[in-house]
């Protein structure tokens, strides 16, 4: 039996916030590529699941690119902004602050299991404000499964220095750019040595390591769309498909073709 797709485009009022009696609520929002959500915060935790499309969430000095069929956890009280990179069907799951499944305030991109995905789809079919035995069972099982979800290494740290900000923002917009650090230094008005020192001091990694992290974060949605791996490697500035596959496996622990095999 096919499950009807729920479509909403407007934010929901506070009455949809989770409560102790209803610790999990779910909304549905379809957003276009030109849409964005300005920096904001809320008193509940939120699991933002993308059934389709790609978003970039920025919070706490870092950025995360969320591919389809993955989700990102944002803790209560964390200021965050969302940029839509591709038309997206979001399923934000709100979790009462007293029931958050993860300690601390770190955002994390999660691998959504088949069970967690089906629980999200099942909860989507219930009236948003319903408190019923079925809603309670789905919510409790969802919280248990959510706590078991493994995190994916798709975090991209962002700098405070304005020169480094300019460089990183350009690379996030064009991750396949192959210009050297010396070339970027001429563009942003700083010496190569200064930029190298800033990368280590502010981001804890070299320019090459940061660029690799940004490229691999962009790789996931390209693979999800079915783009051939050779073209993904070319789009992201790798010299060959094998070089790209090697770095992908080193980061994600599996081959690019296996990454979305469960979709």
N, C-alpha and C positions, 0 to 999 in steps of 0.2 A: 504493500500500500504506500503510495507516494505521500510525503509529508508536505503540506502547503507551506510556501515561503512567506514569511511575515516581512512586510516593508513599512518602515517609518522613516521620516526625514527630519523630524523636529526633536529638540531635547525634551525630556520628560520632567514634569514638575516634581517638587520635593516629596510628594505623597508616594512616589515610586521608590524612595530610598529604602534600604533594608532596615528591618527592625529586629529586636530579639525574638519576636514570634515568627517573623518571616526573614531569616538571616540572609537569604539569597533572592535577588530579583534580577530580571533580565529585560533588556530593551533591544530593539533592532533599529539600526540606522543605516541607510544607504547614502553614501557620499560620493561626489564626483571628484575628479583629479584636481580641479581648481579649488576645492574646499580645504579649509583648515580650521582647527579649533585652537583659539588663543590660550595662552598660559592660564591655568586654573587649578583648583584643588577641590577635594570633597572629603567629607568626614568618614567615608567608607572606603574599603579597598575595591579595586576593580580589575577584573580579568577581561581584557579586550581581545576578542577572538574575531579573526577575519575569515569568513567563509569563502570570500573571493577578494581579490585585490591586495594592495600593498599600502601600508602606512609607515611613517617614521615618527616615533615618539621621542621627544626630547625632555629630559628631566635631570636634575642634580648634576649638571656638567657633563652629561653623556647623551648619546643618541642611539636608538635601537631601530633597525629596520625589520618590520614584522612581515614575513612572507605569508602567503595563503595557507590556511589550515594550521597555522601556529597561533600563539596568543602571547600577550605581554601582561604581566602582573604589575600593577601600580599600587603601592601601599597607601593607607589613609594619610591624608595631610601632605602628600608629596605634590609640589607644583609641577605640572607637566603641560606640554603642548603637543598637538598632533598635526602632522602634515600628510595629506593624502597624495601618494605617489601614483597610484592607479585607482580607477573607480573601485570602490570597496563596499562590501556588505558586512558591516560590523555587527557583532553581537556582544555588547558590553554587559558582563555579568557583575553585578554589584554585590559585595560581601560585607556584612556588618563588621564594624571594627573589632568587636570582641571575638569574632570567629575567623580572623585572618589566618591563612594556613602557613604563612612564611614569617620568620622573625625579621626585624629591621625594616629599613626604608628602601632597600635596593630594588630597583626594577629588574625584571628578568623576563627574557623571551623563553616560552615553555613549549616543549614538544607535546602536542595535544593527542592523547591516546584515542583509540576508537571509542572506548567507553565514555570518556569525557566529552567527546564530540557529540555522541548520541544523547547524553544527558543534557547538553546545552540545547540541542534541537527539541528534546522532549519538553524541557522547561519553557521553551519559546511558545509552545502551543497552549500553555495554560494562561488564564486571565492574569494580568500583571499583578493585581492586588489580592489574588486568591490565597487564603490560608486554608489548606485542606490536607488530609493525610497524604495524598499523592504528592502535593507540592513539598511537604515536609520530607518525605522519603527521597525525592529527587534531590532536594537541596543537601541533605545530609550525605548522600552518596557522592554528590558532586564535590563537596568539601573534602571528603576523604580521598577521592581520586585526584583532586587538584593538588593536594599536599604531596602526592607521589610523583608528580610530573617533573621530568628532568629539565634542567635549564640548558639552553643552547648558547654558545659563545658568540653572540652577535652584538655585543656592546662596543660602541665606538666612543671613546672618551673625547671630550671637546675642551679646547683651551680657553684661557681667559685673555691672554695677550692678543691685542687687536691684529697684529701682523700675522700671527699664527691662525687666528680666527678666519682671516681672509683666505689664507691658503687652504685650510681644512674645508671651509664652505664650498670653495671652488671644486675641490676634489670629491666632495660628497655629491655635487651636481654632475660631475664628469669623472667617475671613478676610473675610467679607462685611460685618462691622460698619462702620458709617459714622460713628461718633463721631469728633469732631475731637480734635486733640491737647490742646486746652484741656479737653475732657470727660474724656479719659484722665488728665490731670493731677490732676483732682479725685478720681479713683478711686484712684490710686496714691500720693497724698500728696506730690506735688512740683509746682512751678510749671511752667507751659507753657514758659517760657524755659529752665528747668533741663533739662527733657526734650529740648527742641530741641538744646541744647548737648551733651547726652549722646549723642544720635543721631549728631551729626557727629563727636564725639570718639571714641566707642567703635565705631561701625559705619561711619563714613566716608560717610554719606548722610543725607538728611533723613527725617523721619517719613513723608512721602508717598512717597518713593522706596522705603523699606523695605517699606511696606504694599503697594505695587505689586508688588514682587518676591515677597512672600509670596502675594499673590493669583494671580499668574501661575503660581507653582509648584503651587498647588492646582488651577489650571484644567486642566492636562494630564490628570490622571486623570478629571476630569469629562467632558472631550471624549472620552477613550478609552472611557468607558461608553456613549457615544452620546447624551448629554444635548444637547438643542437649544441652539444657541449663545445664543439670546435668554435662555434660562433660566440658562445658565452665567453670563452677564453679570449677571443679576439676583442669583444666589446669591452672587456675589463683590462686590457693591456698586457695579457700574458703572452709570452713568446710562442707557446704551443699548448695544445689541449692536455698533454701529459704533465706539463709544468703546473697548469691550473688544477688538474685532478690531484696531483701530489699535495699541493697546499690545502686543497679542500679536505682531503682525507686527514691530513695532519691536524686540522682545526676541528672538524666535526666528527672524526672517528669513523667515517664511512665514505664510500665513493659518492660522487655527485649524483649518479643515476639511482643510488639507493636512498638518497635523502628524502625524496618524495614518493618512494615506491608505494607507501601505504595510502596515498590520497584516494 
